[in-house]
Amino acid sequence: MSKKTNKFSADNFGKQTNEVPQENNFYFGKENFKWMLIGLAFIIVGFLLMMGPDANTVDGKFDPNSWNDGIFSVRRIRIAPLFVVIGFIIEVYAILKRK
């Protein structure tokens, strides 16, 4: 009858074993993190492009009698949200990409 050995027994405590170390099973690799940073950069740039004075601000002060048409600029309405959406798409790609 063969003796059953448990690799975590008290007899083997402190002894070195010739086991091969396990391979890193972490899902994300270097490439994933690179794509995540690129996506994050797109999102940050998109939000920075959306910044600016609001509709009723003149020289940094609120004025209810003025109107700023700059809130409807192409940069704030089209380009900035496009950057944010592209950034989120890149983030999804970075998460789903396999090594």
Backbone as ProteinMPNN parsed JSONL, in Angstrom:
{"seq_chain_A": "MSKKTNKFSADNFGKQTNEVPQENNFYFGKENFKWMLIGLAFIIVGFLLMMGPDANTVDGKFDPNSWNDGIFSVRRIRIAPLFVVIGFIIEVYAILKRK", "coords_chain_A": {"N_chain_A": [[0.845, -1.169, 0.0], [0.596, 2.19, -0.866], [1.997, 5.066, 0.6], [0.181, 7.922, 1.43], [0.93, 11.219, 0.707], [0.898, 14.47, 1.939], [1.486, 17.628, 0.742], [1.578, 19.738, 2.474], [2.334, 19.023, 5.091], [3.361, 18.626, 8.547], [5.802, 17.39, 8.702], [7.226, 18.187, 6.468], [7.698, 20.833, 6.872], [9.56, 23.741, 6.508], [11.451, 22.569, 4.882], [13.098, 22.597, 1.732], [11.562, 22.466, -1.435], [11.436, 21.013, -4.699], [9.685, 22.257, -6.443], [8.226, 23.66, -9.362], [7.881, 27.11, -9.872], [4.664, 28.668, -10.026], [3.144, 29.903, -13.012], [2.556, 33.347, -13.768], [-0.692, 34.233, -13.321], [-2.111, 36.523, -13.734], [-4.525, 38.552, -15.227], [-4.266, 40.95, -16.743], [-1.852, 42.321, -18.893], [1.236, 43.975, -19.83], [0.607, 45.306, -22.165], [-2.161, 45.688, -21.925], [-2.303, 47.581, -19.829], [-1.02, 49.703, -21.045], [-2.868, 50.394, -23.065], [-4.989, 51.094, -21.404], [-4.011, 53.414, -20.163], [-3.801, 55.076, -22.401], [-6.525, 55.28, -23.116], [-7.479, 56.542, -20.784], [-6.128, 58.97, -21.011], [-7.388, 60.033, -23.3], [-9.979, 60.406, -22.26], [-9.516, 62.296, -20.229], [-8.515, 64.464, -21.743], [-10.798, 64.985, -23.256], [-12.622, 65.876, -21.26], [-11.238, 68.133, -20.423], [-11.38, 69.68, -22.727], [-14.054, 70.3, -22.68], [-14.258, 72.172, -20.731], [-14.663, 75.59, -19.634], [-15.989, 78.978, -19.635], [-19.312, 79.37, -18.309], [-22.716, 79.827, -19.486], [-23.653, 82.282, -18.481], [-21.504, 83.816, -17.608], [-19.285, 86.476, -17.319], [-16.142, 87.661, -17.71], [-15.335, 86.017, -15.562], [-17.28, 86.452, -13.642], [-20.617, 86.034, -12.502], [-23.287, 87.01, -14.495], [-26.511, 87.721, -14.949], [-27.65, 89.1, -17.04], [-26.258, 88.719, -19.352], [-25.229, 86.701, -22.169], [-23.466, 83.888, -23.21], [-22.451, 82.633, -26.14], [-20.496, 80.812, -26.542], [-20.755, 78.395, -25.266], [-21.947, 76.682, -26.974], [-20.063, 75.922, -28.807], [-18.197, 74.197, -31.378], [-16.103, 72.768, -30.359], [-16.876, 72.198, -27.688], [-19.315, 70.888, -27.981], [-19.138, 68.892, -29.955], [-16.414, 67.869, -30.433], [-15.158, 67.416, -27.864], [-16.976, 65.592, -26.449], [-16.721, 63.463, -28.257], [-14.03, 62.709, -27.903], [-14.201, 61.756, -25.27], [-15.966, 59.561, -25.534], [-14.5, 57.963, -27.324], [-12.338, 57.458, -25.65], [-13.591, 55.871, -23.656], [-14.29, 53.662, -25.207], [-11.755, 52.716, -25.9], [-10.928, 51.993, -23.337], [-12.67, 49.837, -22.778], [-11.792, 48.06, -24.753], [-9.161, 47.683, -23.806], [-9.639, 46.343, -21.423], [-10.896, 43.99, -22.258], [-9.021, 42.826, -23.932], [-6.921, 40.117, -24.621], [-3.91, 38.53, -23.385]], "CA_chain_A": [[0.0, 0.0, 0.0], [1.427, 3.393, -0.945], [1.726, 6.076, 1.626], [-0.364, 9.177, 0.907], [1.681, 12.351, 1.262], [0.299, 15.793, 1.798], [2.625, 18.544, 0.618], [1.52, 20.726, 3.543], [2.366, 18.328, 6.376], [4.317, 19.147, 9.52], [7.107, 16.787, 8.449], [7.909, 18.916, 5.399], [7.776, 22.257, 7.194], [10.911, 24.303, 6.498], [12.302, 21.915, 3.879], [12.958, 23.135, 0.384], [11.003, 21.539, -2.415], [11.868, 21.258, -6.075], [8.509, 22.574, -7.24], [8.364, 24.727, -10.34], [6.96, 28.19, -9.499], [3.523, 28.805, -10.926], [3.148, 31.007, -13.965], [1.723, 34.481, -13.349], [-2.024, 34.102, -13.906], [-2.778, 37.819, -13.729], [-5.178, 38.696, -16.532], [-3.775, 42.095, -17.498], [-0.429, 42.388, -19.184], [1.789, 45.306, -20.072], [-0.142, 45.887, -23.287], [-3.458, 46.143, -21.397], [-2.114, 48.809, -19.071], [-0.696, 50.765, -22.006], [-4.129, 50.826, -23.677], [-5.783, 51.769, -20.374], [-3.49, 54.777, -20.008], [-4.184, 55.826, -23.595], [-7.949, 55.58, -22.959], [-7.617, 57.541, -19.72], [-5.671, 60.25, -21.566], [-8.462, 60.535, -24.166], [-11.085, 60.867, -21.413], [-9.089, 63.534, -19.568], [-8.472, 65.524, -22.758], [-12.191, 65.298, -23.583], [-13.201, 66.713, -20.209], [-10.555, 69.429, -20.436], [-11.918, 70.443, -23.856], [-15.402, 70.757, -22.336], [-14.19, 73.248, -19.745], [-14.735, 76.966, -20.103], [-17.006, 79.746, -18.923], [-20.68, 78.938, -18.575], [-23.526, 80.703, -20.327], [-23.9, 83.601, -17.892], [-20.296, 84.313, -16.964], [-18.535, 87.498, -18.038], [-14.893, 87.946, -17.001], [-15.276, 85.238, -14.338], [-18.35, 86.803, -12.706], [-21.961, 85.704, -12.961], [-24.089, 88.156, -14.918], [-27.732, 87.165, -15.543], [-28.07, 89.881, -18.207], [-25.416, 88.424, -20.519], [-25.332, 85.344, -22.708], [-22.236, 83.467, -23.861], [-22.721, 81.6, -27.15], [-19.359, 79.9, -26.579], [-21.094, 77.071, -24.732], [-22.386, 75.868, -28.097], [-18.986, 75.83, -29.8], [-17.943, 72.862, -31.922], [-15.164, 72.12, -29.446], [-17.566, 71.711, -26.497], [-20.485, 70.075, -28.298], [-18.814, 67.768, -30.842], [-15.077, 67.288, -30.306], [-14.901, 66.933, -26.507], [-17.673, 64.327, -26.175], [-16.144, 62.425, -29.108], [-12.822, 62.246, -27.222], [-14.598, 60.976, -24.095], [-16.52, 58.292, -25.997], [-13.367, 57.18, -27.84], [-11.596, 57.005, -24.475], [-14.299, 54.751, -23.029], [-14.175, 52.514, -26.116], [-10.391, 52.201, -25.712], [-10.9, 51.33, -22.026], [-13.329, 48.533, -22.92], [-10.85, 47.236, -25.512], [-8.025, 47.347, -22.939], [-10.083, 45.362, -20.421], [-11.238, 42.711, -22.898], [-7.892, 42.312, -24.721], [-6.177, 39.008, -24.006], [-2.453, 38.588, -23.543]], "C_chain_A": [[0.896, 1.239, 0.0], [0.989, 4.401, 0.105], [1.256, 7.36, 0.961], [0.403, 10.331, 1.533], [0.938, 13.636, 0.963], [1.438, 16.799, 1.744], [2.627, 19.639, 1.667], [1.51, 20.038, 4.908], [3.426, 18.941, 7.278], [5.706, 18.581, 9.286], [7.911, 17.572, 7.427], [8.101, 20.395, 5.697], [9.228, 22.706, 7.247], [11.846, 23.662, 5.496], [12.045, 22.532, 2.516], [12.398, 22.054, -0.533], [11.476, 21.945, -3.801], [10.683, 21.541, -6.984], [8.817, 23.727, -8.188], [7.404, 25.849, -9.943], [5.851, 28.342, -10.534], [3.683, 30.025, -11.818], [2.219, 32.109, -13.459], [0.377, 34.397, -14.076], [-2.788, 35.41, -13.903], [-3.292, 38.103, -15.133], [-4.571, 39.814, -17.371], [-2.27, 42.021, -17.679], [0.0, 43.821, -19.406], [1.004, 46.046, -21.156], [-1.504, 46.429, -22.821], [-3.319, 47.469, -20.661], [-1.766, 49.986, -19.986], [-1.975, 51.304, -22.645], [-5.025, 51.53, -22.67], [-5.313, 53.206, -20.163], [-3.844, 55.647, -21.207], [-5.662, 56.219, -23.512], [-8.197, 56.633, -21.896], [-7.183, 58.915, -20.208], [-6.741, 60.857, -22.475], [-9.606, 61.1, -23.336], [-10.728, 62.194, -20.747], [-9.056, 64.696, -20.552], [-9.887, 65.937, -23.141], [-12.829, 66.195, -22.539], [-12.53, 68.081, -20.145], [-11.07, 70.303, -21.586], [-13.33, 70.964, -23.568], [-15.381, 71.945, -21.381], [-14.255, 74.626, -20.398], [-15.816, 77.705, -19.344], [-18.404, 79.24, -19.275], [-21.454, 80.031, -19.31], [-23.672, 82.113, -19.781], [-22.682, 84.173, -17.183], [-19.594, 85.316, -17.868], [-17.325, 87.857, -17.183], [-14.839, 87.249, -15.639], [-16.358, 85.54, -13.329], [-19.706, 86.501, -13.334], [-22.736, 86.977, -13.284], [-25.353, 87.629, -15.588], [-28.199, 87.92, -16.78], [-27.232, 89.607, -19.446], [-25.603, 86.967, -20.939], [-24.064, 85.032, -23.484], [-22.563, 82.338, -24.842], [-21.592, 80.583, -27.259], [-19.675, 78.515, -26.03], [-21.572, 76.137, -25.841], [-21.319, 75.737, -29.175], [-18.793, 74.375, -30.222], [-17.029, 72.082, -30.98], [-15.91, 71.481, -28.27], [-18.717, 70.759, -26.802], [-20.132, 68.818, -29.102], [-17.49, 67.092, -30.499], [-14.848, 66.676, -28.92], [-15.675, 65.648, -26.186], [-17.162, 63.166, -27.03], [-14.881, 61.85, -28.472], [-13.184, 61.359, -26.028], [-15.132, 59.606, -24.52], [-15.413, 57.396, -26.552], [-12.533, 56.642, -26.677], [-12.258, 55.828, -23.79], [-14.25, 53.499, -23.908], [-12.792, 51.888, -25.979], [-10.282, 51.473, -24.371], [-11.548, 49.94, -22.104], [-12.428, 47.575, -23.689], [-9.702, 46.777, -24.627], [-8.421, 46.289, -21.91], [-10.322, 43.997, -21.065], [-10.093, 42.082, -23.674], [-7.174, 41.217, -23.947], [-4.686, 39.201, -24.227], [-2.03, 37.95, -24.846]], "O_chain_A": [[1.845, 1.322, 0.78], [-0.188, 4.554, 0.433], [1.888, 7.831, 0.015], [0.515, 10.411, 2.757], [0.421, 13.841, -0.135], [2.283, 16.808, 2.639], [3.589, 20.403, 1.747], [0.75, 20.436, 5.791], [4.287, 19.69, 6.816], [6.697, 19.223, 9.635], [9.138, 17.621, 7.505], [8.615, 21.133, 4.856], [10.037, 22.111, 7.959], [12.946, 24.17, 5.279], [10.928, 22.934, 2.194], [12.733, 20.876, -0.407], [11.865, 23.09, -4.03], [10.664, 21.128, -8.144], [9.568, 24.644, -7.856], [6.228, 25.582, -9.698], [6.06, 28.171, -11.735], [4.274, 31.034, -11.432], [1.217, 31.832, -12.8], [0.322, 34.481, -15.303], [-4.009, 35.403, -14.057], [-2.572, 37.913, -16.114], [-4.381, 39.651, -18.576], [-1.522, 41.704, -16.754], [-0.77, 44.758, -19.198], [0.772, 47.251, -21.065], [-1.943, 47.489, -23.266], [-4.129, 48.376, -20.851], [-2.168, 51.121, -19.732], [-2.154, 52.516, -22.758], [-5.745, 52.461, -23.029], [-6.132, 54.111, -20.002], [-4.154, 56.827, -21.046], [-6.015, 57.361, -23.804], [-9.031, 57.519, -22.08], [-7.802, 59.921, -19.858], [-6.978, 62.064, -22.429], [-10.147, 62.156, -23.664], [-11.547, 63.112, -20.707], [-9.517, 65.792, -20.234], [-10.149, 67.125, -23.333], [-13.502, 67.166, -22.882], [-13.184, 69.08, -19.845], [-11.183, 71.52, -21.44], [-13.751, 71.962, -24.153], [-16.383, 72.645, -21.24], [-13.935, 74.786, -21.576], [-16.491, 77.12, -18.496], [-18.649, 78.751, -20.378], [-20.88, 81.045, -19.705], [-23.805, 83.057, -20.56], [-22.831, 84.948, -16.239], [-19.34, 85.038, -19.04], [-17.479, 88.309, -16.049], [-14.35, 87.826, -14.668], [-16.367, 84.946, -12.251], [-19.912, 86.689, -14.533], [-22.829, 87.893, -12.467], [-25.273, 87.128, -16.71], [-29.064, 87.427, -17.505], [-27.474, 90.207, -20.494], [-26.069, 86.128, -20.168], [-23.636, 85.824, -24.324], [-22.908, 81.23, -24.432], [-21.714, 79.598, -27.988], [-18.943, 77.562, -26.298], [-21.595, 74.92, -25.655], [-21.638, 75.469, -30.333], [-19.179, 73.449, -29.509], [-17.176, 70.869, -30.829], [-15.613, 70.347, -27.895], [-19.058, 69.915, -25.973], [-20.776, 67.783, -28.933], [-17.446, 65.878, -30.296], [-14.392, 65.537, -28.817], [-15.074, 64.694, -25.691], [-17.166, 62.018, -26.585], [-14.676, 60.636, -28.494], [-12.546, 60.331, -25.8], [-14.776, 58.594, -23.916], [-15.393, 56.197, -26.275], [-12.075, 55.5, -26.717], [-11.58, 54.885, -23.383], [-14.175, 52.386, -23.387], [-12.667, 50.664, -25.946], [-9.612, 50.444, -24.281], [-11.019, 48.978, -21.548], [-12.31, 46.406, -23.321], [-9.305, 45.613, -24.682], [-7.61, 45.429, -21.567], [-9.988, 42.966, -20.48], [-10.18, 40.912, -24.044], [-6.862, 41.375, -22.767], [-4.256, 39.928, -25.123], [-0.839, 37.905, -25.153]]}, "name": "protein", "num_of_chains": 1, "seq": "MSKKTNKFSADNFGKQTNEVPQENNFYFGKENFKWMLIGLAFIIVGFLLMMGPDANTVDGKFDPNSWNDGIFSVRRIRIAPLFVVIGFIIEVYAILKRK"}
